[in-house]
Amino acid sequence: MIKRPYWYQTAVFYELYVRAFADSNADGHGDLRGALTRLDYLADLGVNCIWLLPTFPSPLVDDGYDIADYYGVHPTYGALDDFKALIDAAHARGLRVIADLVLNHTSDQHPWFQASRRRQDPYSDYYVWSDSNETYSDARIIFLDTEPSNWTWDEARGQYFWHRFYRQQPDLNFDNPAVQEEMFKIARFWMDLGLDGFRADAVPYLFEREGTNCENLPETHAYLRRLRAMMEAEYPHAILLCEANQWPEDVRPYFGGDLADPTAPGDAFHMGFHFPVMPRLYMALRRGDRSPVVEIMQRTPAIPANCQWCTFLRNHDELTLEMVTEAERQWMWQQFAPEPRMRLNLGIRRRLAPLLGNDRRQIELLNSLLFTLPGSPIIYYGDEIGMGDDIWLHDRNGVRTPMQWDASRHAGFSEAETVYAPVISDAVYGYQRVNVAAQISNPTSLLRRMRQFIAAYKAEPALALGDLAFIDHPDRALLAFRRSHERTTLICLHNLSPRGVRIDLPTTHDLLADVTWAEGSMTLPPYGYRWLRVA
Ligand code: NOJ
């Protein structure tokens, strides 16, 4: 018998980029001690679990997803003691902490890779080498704007090495049992520091097989199940969150269990990001038509009862458009990335508020969907105050600028002369206007609204655990659905249009406004939303 709910099924997550959050030693870079000083802010916001982006020693070609040492901390972020202190301080406030586990690749500066460049070396087989750059030619290129191929020639070894991301990020060879074992060791090391689990990076690509697209292979699933079995045996409280940017039916196997038996518990990932619903939230809103969201949710298979989806509006990467059709992608680019610089690879390098023209109603509406559709919501740091971006910064750095705490110099992020990236300071999104301190003292701010969302979400288990049923309505601008759990039925209403929409309702209690609406018809204002409990 599975006992629900597990903590992660009802949790609100917060994605924290350490470099951007708070600088404790005035070197211009955020660090672990700095993040520690801001934990009370997160506790007050009401989130349950922090996801820390990578803080390993790294040449930072891919901002730390290129790891040079799995057992350390990048000196600008602090040291292992600081990592442990951050986890302990979070736990003391009732916050959990997960961190990235980067399985697929290392930095080319990792000693394993340097050793692997010598054919006679014991590490020679740690990476994927080939005499031909035509091996695995059915695999797509992910970092399309930078990499012409998944193979790069290595002069020292006289062979090509395989990489799904930057050429400075060679893929590990998971066919090598020693590599498989190394990853278990690394997972144990970080779990022993007190983590509550991992966000496992780029998991679809662990194994390669000729004649396939090298994604979601059976060998990959088998390895990930072994990882879960180890975690389950040694760290049963911890979670594994799957980063697989795939269609829902292709993510389903990452939860494990038995595809033919919906009652069988999951035995792979506890959680998985729901990538495809994300762009469709923006699409539905801009079109004023619920269909894209309804269709993708209807295409989403059931997951085992001990699992949960993770939903998000934005993260530290570009808003990915991999899980839409070519025509939809072109439309999304036209609508949300009219300037070429806003586009990156198959996505859009912008934050939530600028994507929505800083329209407060639309920002709230998408957040309302984040909290009311199935899945545990993840908030990307800064989006809770409507931070802006800087499309002119390199790669995805424009959505990774310093957190805006107050109106003082460098937004209260750092006391250094210069900081790692310019603080947003334009007339609309600049820290002088958009900052935590100002929004805490303003009862109608976005931040205060986000706190309300989180509090209401935590108070009403049907939002996290309820079944989903869409409500039909002749006006397609109305995205309405029921969430039913035990004896509770919620009706969640979202008006995707800039005009009023009318709907007939039974008597309900409004969870956000804390009022009761008598049976009858209700007009939702432009971009309005309601979370209603049926009496
Ligand atoms: C996904 C991460 O979110 C992204 O930032 C990174 O570049 C790739 N995986 C490669 O690790």
Residues whose N, C-alpha, C, O or C-beta is under 5 A from the ligand:
A	BS01	NOJ	D62 Y65 F165 D201 A202 D317
